[in-house]
Amino acid sequence: MDKLPKLRPAMRLVDAVSESLKEAIFEGGLKPGQQLSVPELSRQLDVSRSPVREAVLNLVANGLAVEQPRKGVVVVTIEPRDLLEIHEVREFAEALSARLCAERIDDAHMALLDEILERQARAVEGNDAEAYFATNAEFHAVIGQQSGNGRLYDLLQTLEGQMRVGLKRVSGDMDQRARALQEHREILAAIAERRPDDAERLMRRHIAATKAQLEASLAAEPTGKAGAKTASAKTPGKSRRS
């Protein structure tokens, strides 16, 4: 097991542990299918087992870990076909989120979205995949949060986390990231100009384009490879707000 990220001191302990584990999953320190041993994680993070146990349960609730017979809790494996299911849901949920955001966003968060896309542009120019995926998650999270609908935001955060795990298994080139950045800019313009119909349409088109890329990746894989599922995810019926 790779070294885990340090805890953030300003957070409640269980939240800090949860964030550390999520970061390790997103960055590959905790790999798909890897067992989440409470004693071992507790030792690495130098905290008691109780907050670690609760944090692991939070990962399960948010679709980033699953319980397996005889193995306990393991990091979720997101297969390409899981990603297609996720994007089928996201196409509608993200579009609604963009519409509501265009109606409700405040000036401070508009400025934040601008700043996020500036960082994303640098990530694309520098071919920095980790920074690109991080800014992508930030962009969609702020739009979801500014939708003003807590249940919609919870759903989107669950899907986003699973997507970040799964997209590491799908090849993405610089042209695709540059295309996504341009689509983000168009979505942001519609939100800034308070055009909810356009924001909804552009976001739906954006997610549909990503789904089409995934379908192309699936078609290019050897027969049978994409069909297998190990510790695969199912979107939980209820998620916890982070």
Secondary structure, 3 states (H helix, E strand, C coil): CCCCCCCCCCCCHHHHHHHHHHHHHHHCCCCCCCECCHHHHHHHHCCCHHHHHHHHHHHHHCCCEEEECCCEEEECECCHHHHHHHHHHHHHHHHHHHHHHHHHCCHHHHHHHHHHHHHHHHHHHCCCHHHHHHHHHHHHHHHHHCCCCHHHHHHHHHHHHHHHHHHCCCCCCHHHHHHHHHHHHHHHHHHHCCCHHHHHHHHHHHHHHHHHHHHHHHHHCCCCCCCCCCCECCCCCCCCCC
